[in-house]
Amino acid sequence: MDRDFLIALQEYSVLPNNTIPNSMSMEYNWLTFNGKAGPASTPLVMKQGERIRIRIINLGMDHHPIHLHGFTFWETGREGARQPEAIWPRGNTALVGVAQARDIEFIADRVGDWMFHCHLPHHMMNQMASRGGVTNGPLTPAEAMKAMGDMPGMDHASMHNAAVPDPNKIPLYPQDAFMEGPMMAMDKDVEKPETFGLPKNWSGFVGGMMTLVRVMQPEMFDKVMELKRQAGAK
């Protein structure tokens, strides 16, 4: 392997207007890669042509069909044990059940920013829970879409009711109000070396149990590695 990654799948119940998980609830509504929900989850950065292994471990209580865009991979390991090559299945989705682990491998031969995510739609959104707390707060998805049509270019920070002057202070906003799109963008808030060079508003489309597999040409890869070195030196 040229590069070896680990993704731990985790899930929490975070009720509306709360900032910490409810450990007594099993109605999970916040799903993460390595403890972070997209777009805060760190993209996996690699150089074109490298052979990549991603180890996926399910620490939660739901099954997750983990899907990689752009590539067909081999499933080479289960529960930490490498499988005989003769039985490696090919695919672009690996079902990782409760308390299971799967190792996938592929050749990163296609330059691009490829989504890597659980393929259950509500696991790519997060905060699929009943609204609570203030009743005159952020817009519903339907209200948000109407507002977008009425006033093109509006960002998510401005799409709130006057009774809530700063919607960003509401726990779990904006993922409790919208699904995905430019109004969800928070590029600056999740900026790190691994996001260098992504297009404007990229973060509005990477939510929940999701991250990016970034296959880069050598020059771009070296630039990101240098940015990581500089960030680590501060």
MOHU-V491331 format. One record per backbone hydrogen bond with DSSP energy under -1.0 kcal/mol. NH is the residue of the N-H (numbers start at 1). CO is the residue of the C=O. If there is no record, write none. Layout:
nh->(NH;NH)
co->(CO;CO)
//
This chain:
nh->(2;3;5;7;9;10;12;18;22;25;28;29;30;32;33;34;36;38;40;44;46;48;49;50;52;53;54;55;56;57;58;59;64;66;66;67;68;69;73;74;75;76;77;78;79;81;83;87;88;91;94;96;100;102;103;104;105;106;108;109;112;114;116;117;118;119;123;124;126;127;129;144;145;146;147;148;149;150;151;154;158;160;164;169;170;173;177;178;181;184;185;190;191;195;196;198;202;204;205;208;209;210;211;213;214;215;216;221;222;223;224;225;226;227;228;229;230;231;232;233)
co->(51;51;53;55;57;32;30;15;13;22;26;12;12;10;36;8;33;208;37;212;214;216;108;47;106;3;104;5;102;7;100;9;96;64;94;117;92;115;91;105;89;103;103;81;101;78;76;84;85;73;66;64;97;56;77;54;74;52;50;107;215;213;211;67;209;65;120;121;122;29;127;140;141;142;143;144;145;146;147;151;155;158;161;166;167;170;174;174;204;181;182;186;188;192;193;195;199;201;202;38;123;208;116;114;44;112;46;217;218;219;220;221;222;223;224;225;226;227;228;229)
//
